[in-house]
Amino acid sequence: MFASSKESVFWGWIFLVFGSVFLLGFLYAAIISKLLPTSENVIISAIQNDRYYCFLVPLTLPILLVAVYFHWLSMKLFKHA
């Protein structure tokens, strides 16, 4: 029925590790790779020349703020209904 405490801790660590790996990968692709000198590796060179991810997060932040506000508003309306 309910997950045991050890299983919950295990899945919590799995989510933390995967989230950290994806965050570090995104930071490398969006910021760090632009600061490093050009590379001879084809994949790293493609990441350095990419401009999509540099603009993705700044353009997503206003939409995120609106979504967080509507989530807060809906929780308030649900709580006081």
Backbone as JSON Lines, residues from 0, in Angstrom:
{"i":0,"aa":"M","n":[0.83,-1.18,0.0],"ca":[0.0,0.0,0.0],"c":[0.89,1.26,0.0]}
{"i":1,"aa":"F","n":[1.58,1.51,1.09],"ca":[2.47,2.66,1.17],"c":[3.91,2.2,1.03]}
{"i":2,"aa":"A","n":[4.74,3.05,0.46],"ca":[6.15,2.72,0.31],"c":[6.83,2.75,1.68]}
{"i":3,"aa":"S","n":[7.77,1.86,1.85],"ca":[8.5,1.85,3.12],"c":[9.43,3.07,3.17]}
{"i":4,"aa":"S","n":[9.9,3.33,4.34],"ca":[10.76,4.49,4.56],"c":[12.07,4.36,3.77]}
{"i":5,"aa":"K","n":[12.64,3.15,3.76],"ca":[13.9,2.95,3.03],"c":[13.7,3.12,1.53]}
{"i":6,"aa":"E","n":[12.56,2.67,1.04],"ca":[12.28,2.83,-0.39],"c":[12.08,4.3,-0.74]}
{"i":7,"aa":"S","n":[11.43,5.04,0.13],"ca":[11.23,6.47,-0.1],"c":[12.56,7.2,-0.11]}
{"i":8,"aa":"V","n":[13.45,6.84,0.81],"ca":[14.77,7.47,0.85],"c":[15.55,7.13,-0.41]}
{"i":9,"aa":"F","n":[15.46,5.89,-0.86],"ca":[16.15,5.47,-2.08],"c":[15.68,6.29,-3.27]}
{"i":10,"aa":"W","n":[14.36,6.4,-3.46],"ca":[13.84,7.16,-4.6],"c":[14.14,8.65,-4.45]}
{"i":11,"aa":"G","n":[14.18,9.14,-3.24],"ca":[14.57,10.53,-3.03],"c":[15.99,10.8,-3.49]}
{"i":12,"aa":"W","n":[16.91,9.9,-3.16],"ca":[18.29,10.05,-3.6],"c":[18.42,9.91,-5.12]}
{"i":13,"aa":"I","n":[17.65,8.99,-5.7],"ca":[17.68,8.82,-7.16],"c":[17.25,10.11,-7.85]}
{"i":14,"aa":"F","n":[16.15,10.71,-7.38],"ca":[15.68,11.96,-7.97],"c":[16.68,13.09,-7.77]}
{"i":15,"aa":"L","n":[17.31,13.16,-6.61],"ca":[18.32,14.19,-6.38],"c":[19.52,14.02,-7.29]}
{"i":16,"aa":"V","n":[19.98,12.81,-7.48],"ca":[21.15,12.56,-8.34],"c":[20.81,12.89,-9.79]}
{"i":17,"aa":"F","n":[19.69,12.39,-10.29],"ca":[19.32,12.68,-11.68],"c":[19.07,14.17,-11.89]}
{"i":18,"aa":"G","n":[18.43,14.82,-10.95],"ca":[18.21,16.26,-11.07],"c":[19.5,17.04,-11.08]}
{"i":19,"aa":"S","n":[20.44,16.64,-10.24],"ca":[21.74,17.31,-10.21],"c":[22.53,17.1,-11.5]}
{"i":20,"aa":"V","n":[22.48,15.88,-12.03],"ca":[23.19,15.59,-13.29],"c":[22.59,16.41,-14.43]}
{"i":21,"aa":"F","n":[21.27,16.47,-14.51],"ca":[20.64,17.25,-15.58],"c":[20.91,18.75,-15.41]}
{"i":22,"aa":"L","n":[20.92,19.24,-14.17],"ca":[21.23,20.65,-13.94],"c":[22.65,20.97,-14.36]}
{"i":23,"aa":"L","n":[23.61,20.14,-13.99],"ca":[25.0,20.37,-14.37],"c":[25.19,20.27,-15.89]}
{"i":24,"aa":"G","n":[24.5,19.33,-16.52],"ca":[24.57,19.22,-17.97],"c":[24.01,20.45,-18.67]}
{"i":25,"aa":"F","n":[22.89,20.96,-18.16],"ca":[22.32,22.17,-18.74],"c":[23.23,23.37,-18.53]}
{"i":26,"aa":"L","n":[23.78,23.51,-17.31],"ca":[24.68,24.63,-17.06],"c":[25.9,24.58,-17.97]}
{"i":27,"aa":"Y","n":[26.42,23.38,-18.22],"ca":[27.54,23.25,-19.14],"c":[27.14,23.66,-20.55]}
{"i":28,"aa":"A","n":[25.98,23.18,-21.0],"ca":[25.55,23.47,-22.37],"c":[25.19,24.94,-22.54]}
{"i":29,"aa":"A","n":[24.61,25.56,-21.53],"ca":[24.11,26.93,-21.68],"c":[25.16,27.98,-21.35]}
{"i":30,"aa":"I","n":[26.03,27.72,-20.38],"ca":[26.92,28.79,-19.91],"c":[28.4,28.41,-20.01]}
{"i":31,"aa":"I","n":[28.77,27.32,-19.39],"ca":[30.19,27.0,-19.24],"c":[30.87,26.74,-20.58]}
{"i":32,"aa":"S","n":[30.19,26.05,-21.49],"ca":[30.81,25.72,-22.78],"c":[31.12,26.97,-23.6]}
{"i":33,"aa":"K","n":[30.37,28.05,-23.37],"ca":[30.62,29.29,-24.11],"c":[31.88,30.0,-23.61]}
{"i":34,"aa":"L","n":[32.26,29.73,-22.38],"ca":[33.42,30.39,-21.79],"c":[34.73,29.66,-22.08]}
{"i":35,"aa":"L","n":[34.64,28.41,-22.47],"ca":[35.83,27.6,-22.74],"c":[36.34,27.85,-24.17]}
{"i":36,"aa":"P","n":[37.63,27.62,-24.42],"ca":[38.13,27.75,-25.79],"c":[37.52,26.69,-26.7]}
{"i":37,"aa":"T","n":[37.53,26.95,-28.01],"ca":[36.94,26.01,-28.96],"c":[37.62,24.66,-28.87]}
{"i":38,"aa":"S","n":[36.83,23.63,-29.11],"ca":[37.31,22.26,-28.97],"c":[37.39,21.59,-30.34]}
{"i":39,"aa":"E","n":[38.23,20.58,-30.42],"ca":[38.35,19.78,-31.64],"c":[37.29,18.68,-31.69]}
{"i":40,"aa":"N","n":[36.69,18.37,-30.56],"ca":[35.66,17.34,-30.49],"c":[34.39,17.86,-31.16]}
{"i":41,"aa":"V","n":[33.8,17.04,-32.03],"ca":[32.64,17.46,-32.81],"c":[31.44,17.74,-31.9]}
{"i":42,"aa":"I","n":[31.2,16.9,-30.92],"ca":[30.03,17.06,-30.05],"c":[30.19,18.3,-29.18]}
{"i":43,"aa":"I","n":[31.34,18.48,-28.57],"ca":[31.57,19.65,-27.72],"c":[31.54,20.93,-28.56]}
{"i":44,"aa":"S","n":[32.06,20.88,-29.77],"ca":[32.01,22.04,-30.66],"c":[30.57,22.39,-31.02]}
{"i":45,"aa":"A","n":[29.73,21.38,-31.25],"ca":[28.32,21.63,-31.55],"c":[27.61,22.26,-30.35]}
{"i":46,"aa":"I","n":[27.93,21.8,-29.15],"ca":[27.34,22.39,-27.94],"c":[27.8,23.84,-27.78]}
{"i":47,"aa":"Q","n":[29.06,24.12,-28.07],"ca":[29.57,25.48,-27.94],"c":[28.94,26.42,-28.96]}
{"i":48,"aa":"N","n":[28.63,25.94,-30.14],"ca":[28.06,26.8,-31.18],"c":[26.55,26.9,-31.12]}
{"i":49,"aa":"D","n":[25.91,26.15,-30.24],"ca":[24.46,26.16,-30.13],"c":[23.99,27.42,-29.41]}
{"i":50,"aa":"R","n":[22.92,28.03,-29.9],"ca":[22.38,29.24,-29.26],"c":[20.99,29.01,-28.68]}
{"i":51,"aa":"Y","n":[20.41,27.85,-28.83],"ca":[19.06,27.59,-28.37],"c":[18.95,27.64,-26.85]}
{"i":52,"aa":"Y","n":[19.81,26.9,-26.15],"ca":[19.7,26.78,-24.7],"c":[20.12,28.06,-23.98]}
{"i":53,"aa":"C","n":[20.89,28.92,-24.62],"ca":[21.25,30.19,-23.99],"c":[20.03,31.08,-23.82]}
{"i":54,"aa":"F","n":[19.06,30.96,-24.72],"ca":[17.87,31.8,-24.67],"c":[16.67,31.09,-24.07]}
{"i":55,"aa":"L","n":[16.75,29.79,-23.89],"ca":[15.6,29.01,-23.43],"c":[15.18,29.4,-22.01]}
{"i":56,"aa":"V","n":[16.11,29.42,-21.08],"ca":[15.77,29.69,-19.69],"c":[15.33,31.14,-19.48]}
{"i":57,"aa":"P","n":[16.04,32.14,-19.99],"ca":[15.55,33.52,-19.77],"c":[14.16,33.76,-20.36]}
{"i":58,"aa":"L","n":[13.84,33.12,-21.46],"ca":[12.53,33.31,-22.06],"c":[11.45,32.47,-21.37]}
{"i":59,"aa":"T","n":[11.85,31.44,-20.62],"ca":[10.9,30.6,-19.92],"c":[10.54,31.15,-18.54]}
{"i":60,"aa":"L","n":[11.4,31.97,-17.96],"ca":[11.17,32.48,-16.61],"c":[9.86,33.27,-16.46]}
{"i":61,"aa":"P","n":[9.48,34.17,-17.38],"ca":[8.2,34.87,-17.19],"c":[7.0,33.91,-17.19]}
{"i":62,"aa":"I","n":[7.03,32.91,-18.04],"ca":[5.94,31.93,-18.08],"c":[5.92,31.12,-16.79]}
{"i":63,"aa":"L","n":[7.08,30.81,-16.26],"ca":[7.16,30.09,-15.0],"c":[6.55,30.91,-13.86]}
{"i":64,"aa":"L","n":[6.82,32.2,-13.83],"ca":[6.25,33.05,-12.79],"c":[4.72,33.09,-12.88]}
{"i":65,"aa":"V","n":[4.18,33.16,-14.08],"ca":[2.73,33.15,-14.26],"c":[2.16,31.81,-13.8]}
{"i":66,"aa":"A","n":[2.82,30.72,-14.15],"ca":[2.34,29.39,-13.75],"c":[2.37,29.24,-12.23]}
{"i":67,"aa":"V","n":[3.41,29.73,-11.58],"ca":[3.5,29.64,-10.12],"c":[2.4,30.48,-9.48]}
{"i":68,"aa":"Y","n":[2.14,31.66,-10.03],"ca":[1.07,32.5,-9.49],"c":[-0.29,31.8,-9.62]}
{"i":69,"aa":"F","n":[-0.59,31.23,-10.78],"ca":[-1.87,30.55,-10.95],"c":[-1.98,29.31,-10.06]}
{"i":70,"aa":"H","n":[-0.87,28.63,-9.83],"ca":[-0.89,27.5,-8.91],"c":[-1.21,27.97,-7.5]}
{"i":71,"aa":"W","n":[-0.57,29.04,-7.06],"ca":[-0.86,29.59,-5.75],"c":[-2.32,30.03,-5.65]}
{"i":72,"aa":"L","n":[-2.82,30.7,-6.67],"ca":[-4.2,31.18,-6.67],"c":[-5.19,30.01,-6.6]}
{"i":73,"aa":"S","n":[-4.93,28.97,-7.38],"ca":[-5.85,27.83,-7.37],"c":[-5.83,27.12,-6.02]}
{"i":74,"aa":"M","n":[-4.68,27.04,-5.38],"ca":[-4.63,26.42,-4.05],"c":[-5.38,27.27,-3.02]}
{"i":75,"aa":"K","n":[-5.29,28.59,-3.13],"ca":[-6.04,29.46,-2.22],"c":[-7.54,29.3,-2.43]}
{"i":76,"aa":"L","n":[-7.96,29.27,-3.7],"ca":[-9.38,29.11,-3.97],"c":[-9.9,27.74,-3.5]}
{"i":77,"aa":"F","n":[-9.09,26.71,-3.66],"ca":[-9.48,25.38,-3.21],"c":[-9.58,25.33,-1.69]}
{"i":78,"aa":"K","n":[-8.62,25.97,-1.01],"ca":[-8.58,25.93,0.43],"c":[-9.78,26.66,1.05]}
{"i":79,"aa":"H","n":[-10.2,27.76,0.44],"ca":[-11.26,28.57,1.01],"c":[-12.63,28.3,0.39]}
{"i":80,"aa":"A","n":[-12.73,27.26,-0.43],"ca":[-14.03,26.97,-1.07],"c":[-14.94,26.23,-0.12]}
